[in-house]
Amino acid sequence: MVANVLEVLVATGARVSVGDTLLLLESMKMEIPVFAEVSGTIEHVGVSVGEVIQEGDLLIRIESK
């Protein structure tokens, strides 16, 4: 799947919980939220607004505790 990054809702160092929305993507005119699957601290944000991503790209790395 190819998608465009519409919005990045977190930054490096932010604390997140399971279910928090991290990103909004757009594909085929549909908005797709990306949710945190674990609780922890954002270690790395690998995308920026306007970027085109492919399936398998690293979007965000979360250090879980």
mmCIF file of the N, C-alpha and C atoms, coordinates in Angstrom:
data_MODEL
# 
_entry.id   MODEL 
# 
loop_
_atom_site.group_PDB 
_atom_site.id 
_atom_site.type_symbol 
_atom_site.label_atom_id 
_atom_site.label_alt_id 
_atom_site.label_comp_id 
_atom_site.label_asym_id 
_atom_site.label_entity_id 
_atom_site.label_seq_id 
_atom_site.pdbx_PDB_ins_code 
_atom_site.Cartn_x 
_atom_site.Cartn_y 
_atom_site.Cartn_z 
_atom_site.occupancy 
_atom_site.B_iso_or_equiv 
_atom_site.pdbx_formal_charge 
_atom_site.auth_seq_id 
_atom_site.auth_comp_id 
_atom_site.auth_asym_id 
_atom_site.auth_atom_id 
_atom_site.pdbx_PDB_model_num 
ATOM 1   N N  . MET A 1 1  ? 0.845  -1.181 0.000  1.00 0.00 ? 1  MET A N  1 
ATOM 2   C CA . MET A 1 1  ? 0.000  0.000  0.000  1.00 0.00 ? 1  MET A CA 1 
ATOM 3   C C  . MET A 1 1  ? 0.889  1.242  0.000  1.00 0.00 ? 1  MET A C  1 
ATOM 4   N N  . VAL A 1 2  ? 0.573  2.190  -0.813 1.00 0.00 ? 2  VAL A N  1 
ATOM 5   C CA . VAL A 1 2  ? 1.245  3.481  -0.852 1.00 0.00 ? 2  VAL A CA 1 
ATOM 6   C C  . VAL A 1 2  ? 0.330  4.487  -0.158 1.00 0.00 ? 2  VAL A C  1 
ATOM 7   N N  . ALA A 1 3  ? 0.915  5.353  0.673  1.00 0.00 ? 3  ALA A N  1 
ATOM 8   C CA . ALA A 1 3  ? 0.117  6.351  1.387  1.00 0.00 ? 3  ALA A CA 1 
ATOM 9   C C  . ALA A 1 3  ? 0.927  7.631  1.531  1.00 0.00 ? 3  ALA A C  1 
ATOM 10  N N  . ASN A 1 4  ? 0.222  8.728  1.745  1.00 0.00 ? 4  ASN A N  1 
ATOM 11  C CA . ASN A 1 4  ? 0.834  10.024 2.035  1.00 0.00 ? 4  ASN A CA 1 
ATOM 12  C C  . ASN A 1 4  ? 0.670  10.308 3.526  1.00 0.00 ? 4  ASN A C  1 
ATOM 13  N N  . VAL A 1 5  ? 1.690  10.900 4.124  1.00 0.00 ? 5  VAL A N  1 
ATOM 14  C CA . VAL A 1 5  ? 1.607  11.288 5.527  1.00 0.00 ? 5  VAL A CA 1 
ATOM 15  C C  . VAL A 1 5  ? 0.890  12.636 5.593  1.00 0.00 ? 5  VAL A C  1 
ATOM 16  N N  . LEU A 1 6  ? -0.293 12.646 6.209  1.00 0.00 ? 6  LEU A N  1 
ATOM 17  C CA . LEU A 1 6  ? -1.076 13.877 6.344  1.00 0.00 ? 6  LEU A CA 1 
ATOM 18  C C  . LEU A 1 6  ? -0.698 14.667 7.589  1.00 0.00 ? 6  LEU A C  1 
ATOM 19  N N  . GLU A 1 7  ? -0.456 13.945 8.678  1.00 0.00 ? 7  GLU A N  1 
ATOM 20  C CA . GLU A 1 7  ? -0.201 14.619 9.948  1.00 0.00 ? 7  GLU A CA 1 
ATOM 21  C C  . GLU A 1 7  ? 0.625  13.707 10.851 1.00 0.00 ? 7  GLU A C  1 
ATOM 22  N N  . VAL A 1 8  ? 1.612  14.285 11.522 1.00 0.00 ? 8  VAL A N  1 
ATOM 23  C CA . VAL A 1 8  ? 2.398  13.582 12.539 1.00 0.00 ? 8  VAL A CA 1 
ATOM 24  C C  . VAL A 1 8  ? 1.973  14.167 13.874 1.00 0.00 ? 8  VAL A C  1 
ATOM 25  N N  . LEU A 1 9  ? 1.430  13.335 14.745 1.00 0.00 ? 9  LEU A N  1 
ATOM 26  C CA . LEU A 1 9  ? 0.815  13.821 15.979 1.00 0.00 ? 9  LEU A CA 1 
ATOM 27  C C  . LEU A 1 9  ? 1.705  13.667 17.215 1.00 0.00 ? 9  LEU A C  1 
ATOM 28  N N  . VAL A 1 10 ? 2.890  13.087 17.054 1.00 0.00 ? 10 VAL A N  1 
ATOM 29  C CA . VAL A 1 10 ? 3.807  12.893 18.181 1.00 0.00 ? 10 VAL A CA 1 
ATOM 30  C C  . VAL A 1 10 ? 5.202  13.358 17.792 1.00 0.00 ? 10 VAL A C  1 
ATOM 31  N N  . ALA A 1 11 ? 6.040  13.549 18.799 1.00 0.00 ? 11 ALA A N  1 
ATOM 32  C CA . ALA A 1 11 ? 7.432  13.948 18.577 1.00 0.00 ? 11 ALA A CA 1 
ATOM 33  C C  . ALA A 1 11 ? 8.340  13.058 19.419 1.00 0.00 ? 11 ALA A C  1 
ATOM 34  N N  . THR A 1 12 ? 9.599  13.022 19.066 1.00 0.00 ? 12 THR A N  1 
ATOM 35  C CA . THR A 1 12 ? 10.580 12.258 19.829 1.00 0.00 ? 12 THR A CA 1 
ATOM 36  C C  . THR A 1 12 ? 10.536 12.683 21.291 1.00 0.00 ? 12 THR A C  1 
ATOM 37  N N  . GLY A 1 13 ? 10.531 11.692 22.172 1.00 0.00 ? 13 GLY A N  1 
ATOM 38  C CA . GLY A 1 13 ? 10.503 11.963 23.609 1.00 0.00 ? 13 GLY A CA 1 
ATOM 39  C C  . GLY A 1 13 ? 9.118  11.954 24.218 1.00 0.00 ? 13 GLY A C  1 
ATOM 40  N N  . ALA A 1 14 ? 8.078  11.986 23.390 1.00 0.00 ? 14 ALA A N  1 
ATOM 41  C CA . ALA A 1 14 ? 6.702  11.989 23.906 1.00 0.00 ? 14 ALA A CA 1 
ATOM 42  C C  . ALA A 1 14 ? 6.345  10.619 24.484 1.00 0.00 ? 14 ALA A C  1 
ATOM 43  N N  . ARG A 1 15 ? 5.547  10.622 25.526 1.00 0.00 ? 15 ARG A N  1 
ATOM 44  C CA . ARG A 1 15 ? 5.022  9.383  26.111 1.00 0.00 ? 15 ARG A CA 1 
ATOM 45  C C  . ARG A 1 15 ? 3.705  9.049  25.430 1.00 0.00 ? 15 ARG A C  1 
ATOM 46  N N  . VAL A 1 16 ? 3.507  7.786  25.081 1.00 0.00 ? 16 VAL A N  1 
ATOM 47  C CA . VAL A 1 16 ? 2.262  7.347  24.457 1.00 0.00 ? 16 VAL A CA 1 
ATOM 48  C C  . VAL A 1 16 ? 1.743  6.102  25.162 1.00 0.00 ? 16 VAL A C  1 
ATOM 49  N N  . SER A 1 17 ? 0.444  5.896  25.040 1.00 0.00 ? 17 SER A N  1 
ATOM 50  C CA . SER A 1 17 ? -0.212 4.713  25.591 1.00 0.00 ? 17 SER A CA 1 
ATOM 51  C C  . SER A 1 17 ? -0.829 3.918  24.455 1.00 0.00 ? 17 SER A C  1 
ATOM 52  N N  . VAL A 1 18 ? -1.095 2.654  24.721 1.00 0.00 ? 18 VAL A N  1 
ATOM 53  C CA . VAL A 1 18 ? -1.755 1.807  23.729 1.00 0.00 ? 18 VAL A CA 1 
ATOM 54  C C  . VAL A 1 18 ? -3.019 2.497  23.247 1.00 0.00 ? 18 VAL A C  1 
ATOM 55  N N  . GLY A 1 19 ? -3.184 2.572  21.936 1.00 0.00 ? 19 GLY A N  1 
ATOM 56  C CA . GLY A 1 19 ? -4.379 3.167  21.360 1.00 0.00 ? 19 GLY A CA 1 
ATOM 57  C C  . GLY A 1 19 ? -4.263 4.635  21.002 1.00 0.00 ? 19 GLY A C  1 
ATOM 58  N N  . ASP A 1 20 ? -3.202 5.314  21.453 1.00 0.00 ? 20 ASP A N  1 
ATOM 59  C CA . ASP A 1 20 ? -3.006 6.722  21.083 1.00 0.00 ? 20 ASP A CA 1 
ATOM 60  C C  . ASP A 1 20 ? -2.778 6.827  19.576 1.00 0.00 ? 20 ASP A C  1 
ATOM 61  N N  . THR A 1 21 ? -3.297 7.876  18.965 1.00 0.00 ? 21 THR A N  1 
ATOM 62  C CA . THR A 1 21 ? -3.089 8.104  17.536 1.00 0.00 ? 21 THR A CA 1 
ATOM 63  C C  . THR A 1 21 ? -1.729 8.762  17.340 1.00 0.00 ? 21 THR A C  1 
ATOM 64  N N  . LEU A 1 22 ? -0.901 8.149  16.473 1.00 0.00 ? 22 LEU A N  1 
ATOM 65  C CA . LEU A 1 22 ? 0.450  8.634  16.226 1.00 0.00 ? 22 LEU A CA 1 
ATOM 66  C C  . LEU A 1 22 ? 0.549  9.439  14.940 1.00 0.00 ? 22 LEU A C  1 
ATOM 67  N N  . LEU A 1 23 ? -0.142 8.969  13.900 1.00 0.00 ? 23 LEU A N  1 
ATOM 68  C CA . LEU A 1 23 ? -0.071 9.554  12.563 1.00 0.00 ? 23 LEU A CA 1 
ATOM 69  C C  . LEU A 1 23 ? -1.421 9.488  11.896 1.00 0.00 ? 23 LEU A C  1 
ATOM 70  N N  . LEU A 1 24 ? -1.613 10.338 10.892 1.00 0.00 ? 24 LEU A N  1 
ATOM 71  C CA . LEU A 1 24 ? -2.736 10.213 9.973  1.00 0.00 ? 24 LEU A CA 1 
ATOM 72  C C  . LEU A 1 24 ? -2.148 10.052 8.578  1.00 0.00 ? 24 LEU A C  1 
ATOM 73  N N  . LEU A 1 25 ? -2.575 8.990  7.902  1.00 0.00 ? 25 LEU A N  1 
ATOM 74  C CA . LEU A 1 25 ? -2.143 8.723  6.537  1.00 0.00 ? 25 LEU A CA 1 
ATOM 75  C C  . LEU A 1 25 ? -3.319 8.912  5.606  1.00 0.00 ? 25 LEU A C  1 
ATOM 76  N N  . GLU A 1 26 ? -3.033 9.102  4.319  1.00 0.00 ? 26 GLU A N  1 
ATOM 77  C CA . GLU A 1 26 ? -4.074 9.203  3.300  1.00 0.00 ? 26 GLU A CA 1 
ATOM 78  C C  . GLU A 1 26 ? -3.712 8.248  2.179  1.00 0.00 ? 26 GLU A C  1 
ATOM 79  N N  . SER A 1 27 ? -4.682 7.395  1.835  1.00 0.00 ? 27 SER A N  1 
ATOM 80  C CA . SER A 1 27 ? -4.511 6.474  0.720  1.00 0.00 ? 27 SER A CA 1 
ATOM 81  C C  . SER A 1 27 ? -5.867 6.290  0.055  1.00 0.00 ? 27 SER A C  1 
ATOM 82  N N  . MET A 1 28 ? -5.887 6.427  -1.248 1.00 0.00 ? 28 MET A N  1 
ATOM 83  C CA . MET A 1 28 ? -7.120 6.267  -2.022 1.00 0.00 ? 28 MET A CA 1 
ATOM 84  C C  . MET A 1 28 ? -8.239 7.165  -1.479 1.00 0.00 ? 28 MET A C  1 
ATOM 85  N N  . LYS A 1 29 ? -7.873 8.406  -1.115 1.00 0.00 ? 29 LYS A N  1 
ATOM 86  C CA . LYS A 1 29 ? -8.797 9.427  -0.619 1.00 0.00 ? 29 LYS A CA 1 
ATOM 87  C C  . LYS A 1 29 ? -9.438 9.067  0.723  1.00 0.00 ? 29 LYS A C  1 
ATOM 88  N N  . MET A 1 30 ? -8.815 8.147  1.462  1.00 0.00 ? 30 MET A N  1 
ATOM 89  C CA . MET A 1 30 ? -9.303 7.770  2.792  1.00 0.00 ? 30 MET A CA 1 
ATOM 90  C C  . MET A 1 30 ? -8.242 8.130  3.817  1.00 0.00 ? 30 MET A C  1 
ATOM 91  N N  . GLU A 1 31 ? -8.658 8.673  4.967  1.00 0.00 ? 31 GLU A N  1 
ATOM 92  C CA . GLU A 1 31 ? -7.730 8.950  6.057  1.00 0.00 ? 31 GLU A CA 1 
ATOM 93  C C  . GLU A 1 31 ? -7.594 7.702  6.915  1.00 0.00 ? 31 GLU A C  1 
ATOM 94  N N  . ILE A 1 32 ? -6.355 7.350  7.222  1.00 0.00 ? 32 ILE A N  1 
ATOM 95  C CA . ILE A 1 32 ? -6.081 6.135  7.983  1.00 0.00 ? 32 ILE A CA 1 
ATOM 96  C C  . ILE A 1 32 ? -5.264 6.514  9.223  1.00 0.00 ? 32 ILE A C  1 
ATOM 97  N N  . PRO A 1 33 ? -5.848 6.380  10.416 1.00 0.00 ? 33 PRO A N  1 
ATOM 98  C CA . PRO A 1 33 ? -5.075 6.661  11.623 1.00 0.00 ? 33 PRO A CA 1 
ATOM 99  C C  . PRO A 1 33 ? -4.136 5.493  11.924 1.00 0.00 ? 33 PRO A C  1 
ATOM 100 N N  . VAL A 1 34 ? -2.963 5.815  12.475 1.00 0.00 ? 34 VAL A N  1 
ATOM 101 C CA . VAL A 1 34 ? -2.012 4.801  12.928 1.00 0.00 ? 34 VAL A CA 1 
ATOM 102 C C  . VAL A 1 34 ? -1.953 4.914  14.441 1.00 0.00 ? 34 VAL A C  1 
ATOM 103 N N  . PHE A 1 35 ? -2.260 3.810  15.123 1.00 0.00 ? 35 PHE A N  1 
ATOM 104 C CA . PHE A 1 35 ? -2.352 3.792  16.585 1.00 0.00 ? 35 PHE A CA 1 
ATOM 105 C C  . PHE A 1 35 ? -1.136 3.124  17.207 1.00 0.00 ? 35 PHE A C  1 
ATOM 106 N N  . ALA A 1 36 ? -0.800 3.543  18.429 1.00 0.00 ? 36 ALA A N  1 
ATOM 107 C CA . ALA A 1 36 ? 0.280  2.903  19.189 1.00 0.00 ? 36 ALA A CA 1 
ATOM 108 C C  . ALA A 1 36 ? -0.183 1.510  19.606 1.00 0.00 ? 36 ALA A C  1 
ATOM 109 N N  . GLU A 1 37 ? 0.678  0.524  19.369 1.00 0.00 ? 37 GLU A N  1 
ATOM 110 C CA . GLU A 1 37 ? 0.369  -0.849 19.769 1.00 0.00 ? 37 GLU A CA 1 
ATOM 111 C C  . GLU A 1 37 ? 0.943  -1.176 21.139 1.00 0.00 ? 37 GLU A C  1 
ATOM 112 N N  . VAL A 1 38 ? 1.863  -0.330 21.626 1.00 0.00 ? 38 VAL A N  1 
ATOM 113 C CA . VAL A 1 38 ? 2.466  -0.501 22.956 1.00 0.00 ? 38 VAL A CA 1 
ATOM 114 C C  . VAL A 1 38 ? 2.551  0.861  23.637 1.00 0.00 ? 38 VAL A C  1 
ATOM 115 N N  . SER A 1 39 ? 2.667  0.844  24.948 1.00 0.00 ? 39 SER A N  1 
ATOM 116 C CA . SER A 1 39 ? 2.912  2.078  25.703 1.00 0.00 ? 39 SER A CA 1 
ATOM 117 C C  . SER A 1 39 ? 4.408  2.287  25.813 1.00 0.00 ? 39 SER A C  1 
ATOM 118 N N  . GLY A 1 40 ? 4.839  3.540  25.830 1.00 0.00 ? 40 GLY A N  1 
ATOM 119 C CA . GLY A 1 40 ? 6.258  3.831  25.973 1.00 0.00 ? 40 GLY A CA 1 
ATOM 120 C C  . GLY A 1 40 ? 6.592  5.245  25.546 1.00 0.00 ? 40 GLY A C  1 
ATOM 121 N N  . THR A 1 41 ? 7.850  5.440  25.157 1.00 0.00 ? 41 THR A N  1 
ATOM 122 C CA . THR A 1 41 ? 8.377  6.749  24.759 1.00 0.00 ? 41 THR A CA 1 
ATOM 123 C C  . THR A 1 41 ? 8.754  6.706  23.286 1.00 0.00 ? 41 THR A C  1 
ATOM 124 N N  . ILE A 1 42 ? 8.383  7.755  22.557 1.00 0.00 ? 42 ILE A N  1 
ATOM 125 C CA . ILE A 1 42 ? 8.737  7.839  21.139 1.00 0.00 ? 42 ILE A CA 1 
ATOM 126 C C  . ILE A 1 42 ? 10.253 8.002  21.048 1.00 0.00 ? 42 ILE A C  1 
ATOM 127 N N  . GLU A 1 43 ? 10.896 7.023  20.425 1.00 0.00 ? 43 GLU A N  1 
ATOM 128 C CA . GLU A 1 43 ? 12.351 7.022  20.277 1.00 0.00 ? 43 GLU A CA 1 
ATOM 129 C C  . GLU A 1 43 ? 12.781 7.646  18.947 1.00 0.00 ? 43 GLU A C  1 
ATOM 130 N N  . HIS A 1 44 ? 11.949 7.442  17.902 1.00 0.00 ? 44 HIS A N  1 
ATOM 131 C CA . HIS A 1 44 ? 12.313 7.929  16.568 1.00 0.00 ? 44 HIS A CA 1 
ATOM 132 C C  . HIS A 1 44 ? 11.054 8.125  15.734 1.00 0.00 ? 44 HIS A C  1 
ATOM 133 N N  . VAL A 1 45 ? 10.946 9.257  15.054 1.00 0.00 ? 45 VAL A N  1 
ATOM 134 C CA . VAL A 1 45 ? 9.877  9.500  14.085 1.00 0.00 ? 45 VAL A CA 1 
ATOM 135 C C  . VAL A 1 45 ? 10.542 9.458  12.713 1.00 0.00 ? 45 VAL A C  1 
ATOM 136 N N  . GLY A 1 46 ? 10.175 8.464  11.912 1.00 0.00 ? 46 GLY A N  1 
ATOM 137 C CA . GLY A 1 46 ? 10.846 8.236  10.642 1.00 0.00 ? 46 GLY A CA 1 
ATOM 138 C C  . GLY A 1 46 ? 10.166 8.827  9.428  1.00 0.00 ? 46 GLY A C  1 
ATOM 139 N N  . VAL A 1 47 ? 9.108  9.614  9.624  1.00 0.00 ? 47 VAL A N  1 
ATOM 140 C CA . VAL A 1 47 ? 8.374  10.205 8.499  1.00 0.00 ? 47 VAL A CA 1 
ATOM 141 C C  . VAL A 1 47 ? 8.078  11.668 8.788  1.00 0.00 ? 47 VAL A C  1 
ATOM 142 N N  . SER A 1 48 ? 7.731  12.396 7.734  1.00 0.00 ? 48 SER A N  1 
ATOM 143 C CA . SER A 1 48 ? 7.329  13.793 7.897  1.00 0.00 ? 48 SER A CA 1 
ATOM 144 C C  . SER A 1 48 ? 6.104  14.056 7.018  1.00 0.00 ? 48 SER A C  1 
ATOM 145 N N  . VAL A 1 49 ? 5.402  15.123 7.321  1.00 0.00 ? 49 VAL A N  1 
ATOM 146 C CA . VAL A 1 49 ? 4.193  15.489 6.581  1.00 0.00 ? 49 VAL A CA 1 
ATOM 147 C C  . VAL A 1 49 ? 4.524  15.660 5.104  1.00 0.00 ? 49 VAL A C  1 
ATOM 148 N N  . GLY A 1 50 ? 3.680  15.072 4.256  1.00 0.00 ? 50 GLY A N  1 
ATOM 149 C CA . GLY A 1 50 ? 3.848  15.171 2.816  1.00 0.00 ? 50 GLY A CA 1 
ATOM 150 C C  . GLY A 1 50 ? 4.646  14.030 2.210  1.00 0.00 ? 50 GLY A C  1 
ATOM 151 N N  . GLU A 1 51 ? 5.298  13.245 3.042  1.00 0.00 ? 51 GLU A N  1 
ATOM 152 C CA . GLU A 1 51 ? 6.111  12.132 2.555  1.00 0.00 ? 51 GLU A CA 1 
ATOM 153 C C  . GLU A 1 51 ? 5.224  11.002 2.035  1.00 0.00 ? 51 GLU A C  1 
ATOM 154 N N  . VAL A 1 52 ? 5.680  10.341 0.991  1.00 0.00 ? 52 VAL A N  1 
ATOM 155 C CA . VAL A 1 52 ? 4.998  9.163  0.453  1.00 0.00 ? 52 VAL A CA 1 
ATOM 156 C C  . VAL A 1 52 ? 5.681  7.940  1.047  1.00 0.00 ? 52 VAL A C  1 
ATOM 157 N N  . ILE A 1 53 ? 4.889  7.056  1.646  1.00 0.00 ? 53 ILE A N  1 
ATOM 158 C CA . ILE A 1 53 ? 5.447  5.867  2.279  1.00 0.00 ? 53 ILE A CA 1 
ATOM 159 C C  . ILE A 1 53 ? 4.933  4.610  1.588  1.00 0.00 ? 53 ILE A C  1 
ATOM 160 N N  . GLN A 1 54 ? 5.688  3.544  1.772  1.00 0.00 ? 54 GLN A N  1 
ATOM 161 C CA . GLN A 1 54 ? 5.345  2.240  1.226  1.00 0.00 ? 54 GLN A CA 1 
ATOM 162 C C  . GLN A 1 54 ? 5.116  1.264  2.382  1.00 0.00 ? 54 GLN A C  1 
ATOM 163 N N  . GLU A 1 55 ? 4.423  0.191  2.115  1.00 0.00 ? 55 GLU A N  1 
ATOM 164 C CA . GLU A 1 55 ? 4.254  -0.857 3.102  1.00 0.00 ? 55 GLU A CA 1 
ATOM 165 C C  . GLU A 1 55 ? 5.629  -1.341 3.549  1.00 0.00 ? 55 GLU A C  1 
ATOM 166 N N  . GLY A 1 56 ? 5.817  -1.474 4.852  1.00 0.00 ? 56 GLY A N  1 
ATOM 167 C CA . GLY A 1 56 ? 7.087  -1.940 5.396  1.00 0.00 ? 56 GLY A CA 1 
ATOM 168 C C  . GLY A 1 56 ? 8.027  -0.838 5.838  1.00 0.00 ? 56 GLY A C  1 
ATOM 169 N N  . ASP A 1 57 ? 7.745  0.432  5.491  1.00 0.00 ? 57 ASP A N  1 
ATOM 170 C CA . ASP A 1 57 ? 8.591  1.548  5.923  1.00 0.00 ? 57 ASP A CA 1 
ATOM 171 C C  . ASP A 1 57 ? 8.488  1.730  7.437  1.00 0.00 ? 57 ASP A C  1 
ATOM 172 N N  . LEU A 1 58 ? 9.609  2.112  8.063  1.00 0.00 ? 58 LEU A N  1 
ATOM 173 C CA . LEU A 1 58 ? 9.598  2.421  9.489  1.00 0.00 ? 58 LEU A CA 1 
ATOM 174 C C  . LEU A 1 58 ? 8.952  3.789  9.679  1.00 0.00 ? 58 LEU A C  1 
ATOM 175 N N  . LEU A 1 59 ? 7.861  3.829  10.420 1.00 0.00 ? 59 LEU A N  1 
ATOM 176 C CA . LEU A 1 59 ? 7.144  5.090  10.653 1.00 0.00 ? 59 LEU A CA 1 
ATOM 177 C C  . LEU A 1 59 ? 7.591  5.714  11.966 1.00 0.00 ? 59 LEU A C  1 
ATOM 178 N N  . ILE A 1 60 ? 7.436  4.959  13.046 1.00 0.00 ? 60 ILE A N  1 
ATOM 179 C CA . ILE A 1 60 ? 7.771  5.451  14.384 1.00 0.00 ? 60 ILE A CA 1 
ATOM 180 C C  . ILE A 1 60 ? 8.313  4.281  15.195 1.00 0.00 ? 60 ILE A C  1 
ATOM 181 N N  . ARG A 1 61 ? 9.342  4.557  15.988 1.00 0.00 ? 61 ARG A N  1 
ATOM 182 C CA . ARG A 1 61 ? 9.868  3.542  16.899 1.00 0.00 ? 61 ARG A CA 1 
ATOM 183 C C  . ARG A 1 61 ? 9.512  3.965  18.326 1.00 0.00 ? 61 ARG A C  1 
ATOM 184 N N  . ILE A 1 62 ? 8.907  3.042  19.077 1.00 0.00 ? 62 ILE A N  1 
ATOM 185 C CA . ILE A 1 62 ? 8.522  3.303  20.462 1.00 0.00 ? 62 ILE A CA 1 
ATOM 186 C C  . ILE A 1 62 ? 9.347  2.407  21.376 1.00 0.00 ? 62 ILE A C  1 
ATOM 187 N N  . GLU A 1 63 ? 9.980  3.012  22.364 1.00 0.00 ? 63 GLU A N  1 
ATOM 188 C CA . GLU A 1 63 ? 10.692 2.240  23.381 1.00 0.00 ? 63 GLU A CA 1 
ATOM 189 C C  . GLU A 1 63 ? 9.690  1.903  24.471 1.00 0.00 ? 63 GLU A C  1 
ATOM 190 N N  . SER A 1 64 ? 9.317  0.637  24.564 1.00 0.00 ? 64 SER A N  1 
ATOM 191 C CA . SER A 1 64 ? 8.322  0.231  25.564 1.00 0.00 ? 64 SER A CA 1 
ATOM 192 C C  . SER A 1 64 ? 9.006  -0.107 26.870 1.00 0.00 ? 64 SER A C  1 
ATOM 193 N N  . LYS A 1 65 ? 8.274  0.084  27.957 1.00 0.00 ? 65 LYS A N  1 
ATOM 194 C CA . LYS A 1 65 ? 8.822  -0.186 29.274 1.00 0.00 ? 65 LYS A CA 1 
ATOM 195 C C  . LYS A 1 65 ? 7.907  -1.082 30.054 1.00 0.00 ? 65 LYS A C  1 
# 
